[in-house]
Amino acid sequence: MSEPVQSIRLRRLALPIYGPTILISMGMGAVIPLIALSALDLGATVTQAAIIVGLIGFGQLVGDLPAGALAQRFGEKRVLLVACVLEAAALIVASRTSSLAVLAATVFVIGLSSAVFGLARHAYLSDAVAAGFRARAMSTLGGTFRIGSFIGPFVGALLIEQHSFGATYAFAAATSLAGGLLSLSLPDLPAAPTAVETEPRRTSMRAVLWEHRKVLGTIGVGVFLIMIARASRTAVIPLWAEYQGLDATTTSIIFGISAGVDMLLFYPGGAIMDRFGRMWVALPAMLVMGAGFLLLPLSGTAVAIGLVACFMGLGNGISSGIVLTLGSDVAPEDGRRQFLGGWRLCADLGNVAGPGLISLVSLVFPLGAAAIVLGAVTWFGVGWLAKWVPVYDPARRAREKAAV
């Protein structure tokens, strides 16, 4: 696993890396709640609207591996700009279309663009930041995404109130374009000492993923489990609130407060990972989220559900950037971007599997049983991460190297 030849100071990355993330996540946070409503306005059934919303996640899955190949071939700056322009174009088309099929296609393209943008940011930071600051850089990236996603729905609500759905889509398109242009100010990555030392030995996606199959099959499974817990948390809490008879406004308030708690701990979590190791964040986060799933069936009032949601928000918040950090820790120097494409595929599969698991269990058992199953899966993830995170801990590898 490689280290940057010469790291770039985090202060220089604040605007070109974190600025676009806040802008784009604000725009998408404003638009995502409207996609289902747009589909319904075009004549979709509730099931069809849900499928169209899910095309964002499907687009991310499809785009993960090509994103790695594109970043490897064309470089992060170009790929970031193209992804943002493509996303902006899709948003404009979505705002003006009267066809359900076209809306579905644009939502899928938004997912593809998101995959490319996310991969390029991740790969750039992995190359640019020294290992000793890596977790703080990645947790801040995750935190800025959370901040933008928190602000976005409020901006969207204001635009809808004052103007229309179209104005909200236009706002998201503008933030995507602004984010792409801002990404052009990224500092160039430091050059390696010699071209011979940095010549990639393998360039095909298949070769890179096969060579590192053990990493993806061990710690990669760990991030798959982390993402199951994260995605299930955002799905099961609103469902449980509705199951207990809470109205939509109360549910939104609970979710908004939980999201606010989620934002509080992203930088402390990164500092803990850099100073003490990745396991000191990964395991407590999964323990807390697992406990939250198990406590949820015991909550029956708005206050109780809100407390459980905030408790789980603390666990999720402190783990901000953990998936990005672990991916950077284990990414090889040769074929880094292709590897990260496979890594993000593991994470996005968990993002899809979590809500899917809720649906499968809920077909046969009450929703409370689904929460208990999720708690068990999350705590299984604790054991899995406890076994494999130390194996790939960069601090441990540095100690072993010094001892040789």
Summary of the structure (lengths in Angstrom):
residues: 404
radius of gyration: 20.7
end to end distance: 17.1
largest distance: 67.2
contacts: 1529
relative contact order: 0.15
helix: 84%
strand: 0%
